[in-house]
Amino acid sequence: MSSRFLDERTYDSGEIVFVEGDQSKEMFIVQEGKVVVTKQVAGNEVFLATLDRGEFFGEMALLESLPRSATCRALGPTRLLAIRSGELLMKIRRDPTFAFEMLQHMSRRIRRLDEEMATALESEKLSREEASRLRMAFESPGKDQG
């Protein structure tokens, strides 16, 4: 892979990779360590996920050219591989199975979010109006970003 589009970055524990609302256009693959993903919801920081070695994140901003929809920070010493859009396109052209693997991974994320929302609705932790607002925010990223 060309170093023009791709580079390794290291982060100390707690160091921010990117902040919700940033305009950066890279995706990352966790090489070592972990990354925690959070989102601001009604003024509160909400935990979304912990990502381990081999997992990727940041693809939404890269694919949609919209601001970051969440904040990501290193959890312990972490090494990431940063991929810009040009490198991603070349990688997909050379290895179409990579695109399929990304789609599978993204589908699992959507399925998990749907299940979590259904569970929250069942337990009445989340009103139907709140669920509708959250779904609209996830389906239309950037519109609700201040």
C-alpha positions in Angstrom: 0.0 0.0 0.0 1.2 3.5 -0.8 2.5 5.5 2.1 0.9 8.5 0.4 -2.5 7.3 1.5 -1.7 5.2 4.5 0.2 5.6 7.7 0.7 4.1 11.2 -0.1 6.3 14.2 0.4 5.6 17.8 -1.7 7.0 20.7 -1.2 7.0 24.4 -4.0 5.9 26.7 -6.9 8.5 26.7 -5.5 10.3 23.6 -8.2 11.3 21.2 -8.1 9.9 17.6 -10.9 12.2 16.5 -13.8 14.2 18.0 -17.5 14.1 17.0 -18.0 16.8 14.4 -14.5 16.8 13.0 -14.1 17.1 9.3 -11.2 14.6 8.9 -11.6 12.0 6.2 -9.7 8.8 7.2 -10.7 5.4 8.5 -8.6 3.5 10.9 -7.8 -0.2 11.6 -6.7 -1.1 15.1 -3.3 -2.8 14.9 -2.6 -3.0 18.6 -4.5 -1.8 21.7 -8.1 -0.7 21.9 -10.3 2.2 21.0 -13.4 3.4 22.8 -16.2 5.0 20.8 -18.6 7.5 22.4 -21.3 9.9 21.2 -22.9 13.0 22.7 -26.6 12.4 23.3 -28.7 15.1 25.0 -25.5 16.6 26.5 -24.2 13.3 27.9 -21.4 11.2 26.6 -22.8 7.8 25.7 -20.6 4.7 25.3 -21.1 3.0 21.9 -18.3 0.4 21.6 -14.8 -0.8 22.4 -12.8 -1.8 19.3 -10.0 -4.4 19.4 -7.2 -5.4 17.1 -8.4 -5.9 13.5 -11.5 -3.8 13.8 -12.0 -0.7 11.8 -13.7 2.7 12.5 -14.1 6.1 10.9 -15.4 4.7 7.6 -18.6 6.7 7.8 -16.9 10.1 7.5 -14.6 8.7 4.7 -17.5 7.2 2.7 -20.0 10.0 3.2 -17.8 13.1 3.4 -19.8 14.2 6.5 -18.5 15.2 9.9 -17.5 12.6 12.4 -20.6 11.1 14.1 -18.7 10.0 17.3 -15.6 10.5 19.3 -12.8 7.9 19.4 -10.0 7.7 21.9 -7.3 5.2 22.7 -7.8 2.8 25.6 -4.3 2.0 26.6 -1.3 2.3 24.3 -2.7 1.9 20.8 -1.3 1.7 17.2 -3.6 2.4 14.3 -3.4 2.2 10.6 -4.9 5.3 8.9 -6.4 4.9 5.4 -7.5 7.8 3.2 -10.1 7.5 0.6 -7.7 7.0 -2.3 -6.1 4.0 -0.6 -9.4 2.5 0.3 -10.6 2.7 -3.3 -7.3 1.0 -4.5 -7.7 -1.7 -1.9 -11.2 -2.4 -2.9 -10.3 -2.6 -6.6 -7.4 -5.0 -5.8 -9.4 -7.1 -3.3 -13.2 -6.9 -3.7 -13.6 -9.3 -0.8 -12.3 -6.5 1.5 -15.4 -4.4 0.5 -17.7 -7.4 1.3 -16.0 -7.9 4.7 -16.5 -4.2 5.4 -20.2 -4.5 4.5 -20.6 -7.5 6.7 -19.0 -5.7 9.6 -21.2 -2.6 9.1 -24.3 -4.8 8.8 -23.4 -6.4 12.2 -23.2 -3.0 13.7 -26.6 -2.0 12.4 -28.1 -5.2 13.6 -26.7 -4.7 17.1 -28.0 -1.1 17.3 -31.4 -2.3 16.2 -31.4 -5.0 18.9 -30.3 -2.5 21.5 -33.0 0.0 20.5 -35.7 -2.8 20.6 -34.5 -3.9 24.1 -34.5 -0.3 25.4 -38.1 0.2 24.0 -39.2 -3.1 25.6 -37.9 -2.0 29.0 -39.4 1.5 28.5 -36.0 3.0 29.1 -36.5 4.8 25.8 -39.7 6.5 24.7 -41.0 5.9 21.2 -40.3 9.6 20.5 -36.7 9.3 21.7 -36.2 6.2 19.6 -37.5 8.0 16.6 -35.2 10.9 17.1 -32.2 8.5 17.6 -33.1 6.6 14.5 -33.3 9.8 12.5 -30.0 10.9 13.9 -28.3 7.7 12.8 -30.0 7.6 9.4 -29.1 11.3 8.7 -25.7 11.9 10.2 -24.6 15.5 10.2 -28.1 17.0 10.3 -28.3 17.0 14.1 -24.6 17.9 14.6 -24.2 21.4 16.1 
